[in-house]
Amino acid sequence: MPTYSPEEVRARLVFYPEWRLENNALTRSFEFGDFLEAWGFLTQVALLAERHNHHPEIWNTYNKVRIAWTTHEAGGITEKDFTLLEETDRAYATYRTRL
């Protein structure tokens, strides 16, 4: 599975301004009204990850969630990470409109 160079990743991230390239991963932070909202979103991300058999690093502190996508077995960022980035954004948009 081919990986993207840092320059290629940065060029693609122009279309995803909330996401950053950090430590060879695509990262974004999310904030919610409370812990339960954050946990509901995390549940959706977990289901996406299982469906794609591609699992992010996740941090949760009360109403804040941070997600990092990278393809460990490829040693970098692949198309799979961008696919999950987009699905994560869609889950967030859908989740936020239901609240």
C-alpha positions as CSV (number, residue, x, y, z in Angstrom):
1,M,0.0,0.0,0.0
2,P,1.7,3.2,-1.1
3,T,2.1,6.1,1.4
4,Y,1.9,9.8,0.7
5,S,4.9,12.1,1.2
6,P,4.5,14.9,3.7
7,E,4.2,17.3,0.8
8,E,1.4,15.3,-0.8
9,V,-0.4,15.1,2.6
10,R,-0.2,18.9,3.1
11,A,-1.5,19.5,-0.5
12,R,-4.5,17.3,0.2
13,L,-5.1,18.8,3.7
14,V,-5.9,22.1,2.0
15,F,-9.3,20.6,1.4
16,Y,-9.7,19.6,5.1
17,P,-8.6,22.7,7.1
18,E,-9.6,21.2,10.5
19,W,-7.1,18.4,10.1
20,R,-3.4,18.5,10.7
21,L,-0.3,16.5,9.9
22,E,1.2,15.6,13.2
23,N,3.7,12.8,14.0
24,N,3.0,11.1,10.6
25,A,-0.7,11.0,11.2
26,L,-3.8,13.0,10.2
27,T,-5.2,14.5,13.4
28,R,-8.2,16.5,14.4
29,S,-9.7,17.6,17.7
30,F,-13.5,17.8,18.3
31,E,-15.4,19.4,21.1
32,F,-18.9,18.5,22.4
33,G,-21.4,19.8,24.9
34,D,-20.6,17.1,27.4
35,F,-19.1,13.7,27.9
36,L,-22.1,11.7,26.6
37,E,-22.1,13.6,23.3
38,A,-18.4,13.0,22.9
39,W,-18.9,9.3,23.7
40,G,-21.7,9.0,21.2
41,F,-19.4,10.4,18.5
42,L,-16.6,8.0,19.6
43,T,-19.1,5.1,19.2
44,Q,-19.8,6.1,15.6
45,V,-16.0,6.4,14.9
46,A,-15.5,2.9,16.4
47,L,-18.1,1.4,14.1
48,L,-16.5,3.1,11.1
49,A,-13.1,1.8,12.1
50,E,-14.4,-1.8,12.5
51,R,-16.2,-1.6,9.1
52,H,-12.9,-0.6,7.4
53,N,-10.7,-2.7,9.7
54,H,-8.6,0.4,10.2
55,H,-8.3,1.8,13.7
56,P,-7.3,5.3,14.8
57,E,-5.6,6.5,17.9
58,I,-8.2,8.2,20.1
59,W,-8.0,10.5,23.1
60,N,-11.0,11.5,25.1
61,T,-11.1,14.0,28.0
62,Y,-14.7,14.8,29.1
63,N,-16.1,16.7,26.1
64,K,-13.0,16.7,24.0
65,V,-12.0,14.1,21.4
66,R,-8.8,13.9,19.4
67,I,-8.4,11.4,16.6
68,A,-5.3,10.4,14.6
69,W,-5.4,8.3,11.5
70,T,-2.3,6.6,10.1
71,T,-1.6,3.3,8.5
72,H,0.9,1.7,10.8
73,E,1.6,-1.4,8.7
74,A,2.5,0.9,5.7
75,G,4.6,3.2,7.9
76,G,2.7,6.3,6.9
77,I,-0.4,8.0,5.6
78,T,-2.3,6.1,2.8
79,E,-5.5,6.6,0.9
80,K,-7.2,4.6,3.6
81,D,-6.5,7.4,6.1
82,F,-8.0,10.0,3.9
83,T,-11.1,7.8,3.4
84,L,-11.5,7.5,7.2
85,L,-10.8,11.2,7.7
86,E,-13.8,12.0,5.3
87,E,-16.0,9.4,7.0
88,T,-15.1,10.8,10.5
89,D,-16.0,14.3,9.3
90,R,-19.4,13.0,8.0
91,A,-20.1,11.3,11.2
92,Y,-19.3,14.5,13.1
93,A,-21.6,16.5,10.9
94,T,-24.4,14.0,11.2
95,Y,-24.0,13.6,14.9
96,R,-23.9,17.4,15.5
97,T,-27.1,17.9,13.5
98,R,-28.9,15.3,15.6
99,L,-28.1,17.1,18.9
